[in-house]
Amino acid sequence: MNRVLLIRKGAVAPLFACLLPVLFLLSGFAINVAYMQLRSTELKVATDAAAHAGGRAMSIHQTTDAGYLHAQRIAALNQVGGQPLDVPMNEDHMKFGISIRGENGMGKYEFTQVSKEAVDNGSEIATSLAVIGVVEMPLAFQSIPGVRDFVVSRRSIATQLDRDIALVLDRSGSMQWYKDTDALYQAIYDLYFQGRISYWEMRDVFNYNAFSYNTVYQLSGDMHEYAYDRRYHSSSAARHSRWAYLELGVDAFLNVLDDTDQEEHVSLTTFATAASLRTDLDSDYDPVREIVADEYPSGWTAIGLGMETGLPAIIDGLGARPFAAKTIVILTDGENNQNPNPASVAAQIIAENNVTIHTVTFTAGADQAAMAEVAAIGGGTHYHADEGEELVAIFEEIANNLPTILTE
């Protein structure tokens, strides 16, 4: 019995000796697979970040060079195998193109490349940026004779989405006021104390924004033109009024949209004591421009009602697109003084719809805190302008702030 056990024990030792190299190779293989997977994950994170940054830069600056620069910079901030990822700025590693979702908008995005030169000269459009990261690295465990390195590559694509945009604009009576009421009131005070206008003429300006013949011609420059329009032109907003600067801002906003590679559709809702949808979604922005140019502001300020009225146009209104990003842009120069409450409306909108809400306040009299709360609820940004030129710049910034998603 003892002799049989010794023979069996002696047979296991050679078998173990034969299997040990195999176990060694298998362990090395498993280590290398895990190491390669780790580096592949690091590369994916780096190329995703680079593509998204490059796509956002293209969206904001509308140049391919901006896409190149930002993609390379962000790639280098991410490490793969302990080294910054280097993505050369050429069409082998950064490709421009168009991504279209197949199967009637239900399938995956398919990327079609176009040349950088064609995009730069305007003969092609680009809504997507593909970033291709390639890294050659040594194996973690040199278990295979003659095999010392491995190559891992990843492609990430960022795509700028089409947008359905609801412009919701305050046309309450204060939008008819002069662009700088403090300066106007000081000028009227000065005219009164100089004896050039009467107490009643001063009172009419302060209480009713009304100007006598004498007051009109005692003022000069922009104030004279504003007062002249208020007295003699009653069919539209006066020159140098708050609404006049809003008109410039809206025009700048639409001009930027005209030049983007995406397809943005815009609707217009205006609100005062009541609210009304003025235009359905359309890629032709001229009707919006014409309505804004001809508007005569008057009434109270029902911001929440304006939001409620503007929402359906981008959700299920005429021309609403199911796969376009939905955006509401609200502007007001005052405080909400009608029901419903804007913050409550924003919360309900976000609870039921995938919508981003941006808010813009204009002049010192606007309720910035309330509108900042609305933007925070809506996942958007709050902007404030004290002056008309700032308002124009803000609308341009919003127009350039296109949504970018990773589609591969």
DAJO-V321825 format. One record per pair of residues at least 12 apart in sequence whose C-alpha atoms are under 6 Angstrom apart, sorted by the first residue. I is the first residue (numbers start at 1). J is the second residue. D is the distance in Angstrom with one decimal. If there is no record, write none. Layout:
((I;J;D) (I;J;D))
This chain:
((25;143;5.8) (28;141;5.6) (28;143;5.5) (32;140;5.8) (42;80;5.4) (43;80;5.8) (46;75;5.5) (46;78;5.4) (47;156;5.7) (48;156;5.3) (50;71;4.3) (50;74;5.1) (50;75;4.9) (51;71;5.8) (51;131;5.4) (51;157;5.9) (51;158;5.4) (52;158;5.3) (53;70;5.9) (53;71;5.6) (54;67;4.0) (54;70;5.1) (54;71;4.3) (55;129;5.8) (55;158;5.7) (59;402;5.8) (60;400;4.8) (60;401;6.0) (68;89;5.9) (72;87;5.7) (93;131;5.8) (93;132;4.8) (94;130;5.5) (94;131;4.7) (95;129;5.8) (95;130;5.0) (96;113;5.7) (96;114;5.7) (96;126;5.9) (96;128;5.9) (96;129;4.8) (97;112;5.3) (97;113;4.1) (97;114;4.8) (97;126;4.8) (97;128;5.2) (98;111;5.7) (98;112;5.3) (98;126;5.5) (98;127;5.1) (98;128;5.3) (99;111;4.3) (125;261;5.7) (127;159;5.7) (127;160;5.4) (128;158;5.5) (128;159;4.3) (129;157;5.5) (129;158;5.4) (130;156;5.6) (130;157;4.2) (131;155;5.6) (131;156;5.4) (132;154;5.7) (132;155;4.4) (133;153;5.5) (133;154;5.3) (134;152;5.9) (134;153;4.3) (135;151;5.7) (135;152;5.5) (136;150;5.7) (136;151;4.3) (137;149;5.4) (137;150;5.5) (156;408;5.3) (157;406;5.7) (157;407;5.6) (157;408;5.0) (158;405;5.5) (158;406;4.3) (158;407;5.8) (159;404;5.4) (159;405;5.4) (160;403;5.8) (160;404;4.4) (161;403;5.9) (162;262;5.4) (162;263;5.2) (162;264;5.6) (162;324;5.1) (163;264;4.8) (163;324;4.9) (163;325;4.6) (163;326;5.9) (164;264;5.9) (164;265;4.9) (164;314;5.8) (164;324;5.9) (164;326;5.1) (165;266;4.8) (165;327;4.8) (165;328;5.8) (166;266;5.9) (166;267;4.9) (166;328;4.7) (167;268;4.9) (167;329;5.1) (168;269;4.7) (168;270;5.6) (168;329;6.0) (168;330;4.7) (169;270;4.8) (169;330;5.9) (169;331;5.1) (170;270;5.9) (170;271;5.3) (170;331;5.9) (170;332;5.0) (171;271;5.7) (171;272;5.4) (171;297;4.5) (172;272;4.4) (172;297;5.2) (172;298;4.6) (172;299;4.7) (172;300;5.3) (172;301;5.6) (173;297;5.0) (173;298;3.6) (173;299;5.0) (175;242;5.0) (175;243;5.1) (175;297;6.0) (176;241;5.5) (176;297;5.7) (177;241;5.3) (178;241;4.4) (179;240;5.8) (179;241;4.9) (179;242;4.9) (211;231;6.0) (216;228;5.7) (226;238;5.6) (226;239;5.2) (226;240;5.8) (236;294;5.2) (236;295;5.3) (236;296;4.5) (237;296;5.0) (245;388;5.2) (249;391;6.0) (249;392;4.0) (249;395;5.6) (252;396;5.9) (253;395;5.1) (253;396;5.0) (253;399;5.6) (265;281;5.3) (265;282;4.7) (265;283;4.6) (266;281;4.8) (266;282;5.5) (267;279;5.3) (267;280;4.9) (267;281;4.3) (269;310;5.4) (271;306;5.2) (272;299;5.2) (272;300;5.0) (272;301;4.8) (272;302;5.6) (273;299;5.3) (273;300;4.5) (273;301;5.7) (273;302;5.6) (275;306;5.3) (281;319;5.5) (301;336;5.3) (301;337;5.6) (302;336;5.7) (302;338;4.8) (303;336;5.7) (303;342;6.0) (304;340;5.2) (304;341;5.4) (304;342;4.0) (304;345;5.9) (326;355;4.9) (327;355;5.6) (327;356;4.8) (327;357;5.9) (328;357;4.8) (329;358;4.9) (329;359;5.8) (330;359;4.8) (331;360;4.6) (331;361;5.8) (332;361;5.2) (333;361;5.5) (333;362;4.6) (333;366;4.7) (334;365;5.6) (334;366;4.0) (335;366;5.8) (335;367;5.2) (343;374;5.1) (356;378;5.3) (356;379;5.6) (356;380;5.5) (357;375;5.6) (357;378;4.6) (357;380;5.0) (358;375;5.3) (358;380;4.7) (358;381;5.0) (358;382;5.9) (359;375;5.7) (359;382;4.8) (360;382;5.9) (360;383;4.7) (360;384;5.6) (361;384;4.8) (362;384;5.9) (362;385;4.9) (362;386;5.8) (363;386;4.4))
